[in-house]
Amino acid sequence: MCKLNVMPEKSTYLLFGENKAIISPDIVPVFTFLIEIEKEIESILGFQKKLDEIRNQYLDTINFIQFLSKKLKENDIDFEYRLKERPELIAEKLIFHLPLRSQMIVLFASMEVLYFLHIAYEKEIDDDDDKMKEVAMKDKDFLKKFINHFLLSEENDYYKNNKSRLSKIDSKKIRELRNSLTHFFSLSSYGLSVIPKVLDEKARKLEALLKKNKHGNIVFISPEDLHELIKYANHLRMKKWSDDFQNNPTDFRRKMLFVINVVKKHGAIIVYDKDLNI
């Protein structure tokens, strides 16, 4: 997320730029909520990388210990220490099974958050009588427009920069993949599948081969792809709010109040160790 500047005025406002956002205090809970979600996602997506870094550092340490052991032996220095298990086995414990489906489910959950904030703002409801859930479950056209506008459009910078392959994806494929994963922990049969980012190049070749052999237009995306689409969708949503504020401050303040209320009612409360005083 961009740098936040909170100004002390009482009115509701949001000015979103490329590197910073100027917001009123009442909107702070919305940004805090979204920032905490982004932190969790980045932690989950970066877990494998962190383990790989630790494993590589540990293997370097093993090589250094072997070097020292050799020097001790060469200099006839008597020293013996037995580890409980072989060092290389400890390193192997840091090999992690990449949970692609779980990562995608978490990402789709973050997309749902953005969608519900979109519903609150555009429909001017904050779920006192379950109207938001009704829109989310029944108004498929509203969801389609949301995905097409915020994720799968050239206004989304990540989509724009990767249009040649992401243009093969449509809102229906996104919805079906989301439903398959969250309802049955499975992949969709509608032409959209999941791969780890390291297999990007091979996935492009496989897509071409499947198409050549008339197996349909199968598209592979990585969790990183979905993460970037959602991240830039968040940026686009902020920009739209900023534009709305500048075009009609009164309408913006009225509609934004529903977003603030939804976050206050349903957003997770983050408690840190320093806040507990125990």
NORRAGI-V231983 format. One record per run of one state. SS is the DSSP state (h for helix, s for strand, l for the rest). FROM is the first residue (numbers start at 0). LEN is the number of residues. If there is no record, write none. Layout:
SS,FROM,LEN
SS,FROM,LEN
This chain:
l,0,2
s,2,5
l,7,6
s,13,3
l,16,3
s,19,5
h,24,21
l,45,1
h,46,28
l,74,12
h,86,6
l,92,7
h,99,24
l,123,7
h,130,8
l,138,1
h,139,11
l,150,6
h,156,5
l,161,1
h,162,4
l,166,4
h,170,14
l,184,7
s,191,3
l,194,2
h,196,16
l,212,6
s,218,3
l,221,1
h,222,25
l,247,1
h,248,18
l,266,6
h,272,4
l,276,2
